[in-house]
Amino acid sequence: MFQQLLETLRQGFYVDNLRKASRISLDLALKSEDTAALFVVNRILSSIADYWDDRPIIVEEAQIVENGINPSIINLIEALESSASSEIVVTLLNKVVSKYLFFFSNL
């Protein structure tokens, strides 16, 4: 399922795709030992989808957010898939959360 999540993330940040990736990450969280990291990914993706769902999105703005956050999420998922050390996972998770907070801390 990690590959399915990675493929979905690589398709871009649009609301339906964010929701799909959010569901996949929640399914993974329920089945994996990496529950906390995957749950955080789930909540971030779901939060972005919820935020964008009720308003018109400027394409350039969406691309800036995607380019800012998605590579960090992908790096984290790849690390989880390869059973990286806890130290690496926490470092990557911190980057994901930092990127999210940079873009969405004023919600």
C-alpha positions as CSV (number, residue, x, y, z in Angstrom):
1,M,0.0,0.0,0.0
2,F,3.0,2.3,0.4
3,Q,3.4,2.3,-3.4
4,Q,-0.3,3.1,-3.9
5,L,0.1,6.1,-1.6
6,L,3.2,7.2,-3.3
7,E,1.6,6.9,-6.7
8,T,-1.4,8.9,-5.5
9,L,0.8,11.7,-4.0
10,R,2.8,11.9,-7.3
11,Q,-0.5,12.6,-9.1
12,G,-0.7,16.0,-7.5
13,F,-2.5,18.1,-4.9
14,Y,-6.1,18.5,-5.9
15,V,-9.0,17.9,-3.5
16,D,-10.2,14.4,-4.7
17,N,-6.6,13.2,-4.9
18,L,-5.8,14.6,-1.4
19,R,-8.8,12.8,0.0
20,K,-7.8,9.5,-1.7
21,A,-4.2,9.8,-0.3
22,S,-5.7,10.6,3.1
23,R,-7.8,7.4,3.0
24,I,-4.8,5.3,2.0
25,S,-2.6,6.8,4.7
26,L,-5.3,6.1,7.3
27,D,-5.6,2.5,6.1
28,L,-1.8,2.2,6.3
29,A,-1.8,3.7,9.8
30,L,-4.3,1.0,10.9
31,K,-2.2,-1.8,9.5
32,S,1.4,-0.6,10.1
33,E,3.8,-0.1,13.0
34,D,4.2,3.5,11.8
35,T,0.8,4.5,13.1
36,A,1.8,7.9,14.4
37,A,3.6,9.1,11.3
38,L,0.9,7.8,8.9
39,F,-1.8,9.4,11.0
40,V,-0.1,12.7,10.9
41,V,0.1,12.4,7.1
42,N,-3.6,11.5,7.0
43,R,-4.5,14.6,9.1
44,I,-2.4,16.9,7.0
45,L,-3.7,15.7,3.7
46,S,-7.3,15.7,5.0
47,S,-6.8,19.2,6.4
48,I,-5.6,20.6,3.1
49,A,-8.4,19.0,1.2
50,D,-11.0,20.4,3.7
51,Y,-9.4,23.9,3.5
52,W,-9.5,23.9,-0.3
53,D,-12.8,22.2,-0.7
54,D,-15.0,25.2,0.0
55,R,-13.1,27.9,-1.9
56,P,-11.8,28.6,-5.4
57,I,-8.1,27.7,-5.6
58,I,-5.6,29.7,-7.6
59,V,-3.6,27.2,-9.6
60,E,-0.3,28.9,-8.8
61,E,-1.1,28.9,-5.1
62,A,-1.9,25.2,-5.2
63,Q,1.4,24.5,-7.0
64,I,3.4,26.4,-4.4
65,V,1.8,24.4,-1.6
66,E,2.2,21.1,-3.4
67,N,5.9,21.9,-4.3
68,G,6.5,22.9,-0.7
69,I,4.9,20.0,1.1
70,N,4.6,17.0,-1.2
71,P,8.3,16.2,-1.6
72,S,8.6,16.1,2.2
73,I,5.6,13.7,2.5
74,I,7.0,11.5,-0.3
75,N,10.4,11.4,1.4
76,L,8.7,10.3,4.7
77,I,6.6,7.6,3.0
78,E,9.6,6.3,1.2
79,A,11.5,6.1,4.5
80,L,8.6,4.3,6.2
81,E,8.5,1.9,3.3
82,S,12.2,1.1,3.5
83,S,11.9,0.7,7.4
84,A,14.2,3.6,8.0
85,S,15.4,4.2,11.6
86,S,13.2,6.0,14.1
87,E,15.6,8.9,14.1
88,I,15.3,9.4,10.3
89,V,11.5,9.0,10.4
90,V,11.2,11.6,13.2
91,T,13.5,14.0,11.3
92,L,11.4,13.6,8.1
93,L,8.1,13.9,10.0
94,N,9.3,17.1,11.6
95,K,10.0,18.5,8.1
96,V,6.5,17.5,6.9
97,V,4.9,19.2,9.9
98,S,7.1,22.3,9.6
99,K,6.2,22.7,5.9
100,Y,2.5,22.2,6.7
101,L,2.7,24.8,9.5
102,F,4.5,27.2,7.2
103,F,1.6,27.2,4.7
104,F,-1.4,26.6,7.0
105,S,-0.6,27.9,10.5
106,N,-3.1,30.7,10.2
107,L,-6.2,28.5,9.7
